Amino acid sequence: MSPSARRTLAVFIVFTLVTIALCAAFPRMLAFVELAARELRVLWWLVFIVALGVWLTFFFGKRKP
């Protein structure tokens, strides 16, 4: 496994553990996340527009030599 793959895996594992710890420490946060996930079924187009905007920003924001 390459060093960059190890780093990516480590970041993913740490992020997952922090998320689980926060959900265990703050149960109301878990309820909020569940509510937000239900609302995403209705507002999927808003998520799509934001993701498209972020992608376009990075795509057109690159300086090409």
C-alpha positions as CSV (number, residue, x, y, z in Angstrom):
1,M,0.0,0.0,0.0
2,S,1.4,3.4,-1.0
3,P,1.9,6.1,1.6
4,S,-0.8,8.3,0.1
5,A,-3.3,5.4,0.3
6,R,-2.3,4.8,3.9
7,R,-2.8,8.4,4.7
8,T,-6.2,8.5,3.0
9,L,-7.3,5.3,4.9
10,A,-6.1,6.8,8.2
11,V,-8.0,10.0,7.6
12,F,-11.2,8.0,6.7
13,I,-10.8,5.9,9.9
14,V,-10.2,8.9,12.1
15,F,-13.2,10.7,10.6
16,T,-15.4,7.7,11.1
17,L,-14.3,7.3,14.7
18,V,-14.9,11.0,15.5
19,T,-18.3,10.8,13.9
20,I,-19.3,7.8,16.0
21,A,-17.9,9.3,19.2
22,L,-19.9,12.5,18.6
23,C,-23.1,10.6,17.9
24,A,-22.6,8.6,21.1
25,A,-21.8,11.8,23.1
26,F,-24.6,13.9,21.7
27,P,-27.7,11.7,20.9
28,R,-29.7,14.7,19.7
29,M,-27.1,15.2,17.0
30,L,-28.0,11.8,15.6
31,A,-31.6,12.7,15.6
32,F,-30.7,15.9,13.7
33,V,-28.7,13.9,11.1
34,E,-31.6,11.5,10.6
35,L,-34.0,14.4,10.0
36,A,-31.5,16.0,7.6
37,A,-31.3,12.7,5.7
38,R,-35.1,12.6,5.4
39,E,-35.1,16.1,4.1
40,L,-32.5,15.3,1.5
41,R,-35.0,13.1,-0.2
42,V,-37.0,16.2,-0.9
43,L,-34.2,18.7,-1.4
44,W,-31.9,16.5,-3.6
45,W,-31.8,19.2,-6.2
46,L,-30.3,21.7,-3.8
47,V,-27.5,19.3,-2.9
48,F,-26.9,18.7,-6.6
49,I,-26.7,22.4,-7.4
50,V,-24.2,23.0,-4.5
51,A,-22.1,20.0,-5.6
52,L,-22.1,21.3,-9.2
53,G,-21.0,24.8,-8.0
54,V,-18.1,23.3,-6.0
55,W,-17.0,21.2,-8.9
56,L,-17.2,24.1,-11.4
57,T,-15.2,26.3,-9.0
58,F,-12.4,23.8,-8.7
59,F,-12.5,22.9,-12.5
60,F,-12.5,26.5,-13.7
61,G,-10.4,27.8,-10.8
62,K,-7.3,25.9,-11.8
63,R,-4.5,27.9,-13.4
64,K,-3.4,26.2,-16.6
65,P,0.2,26.8,-17.7
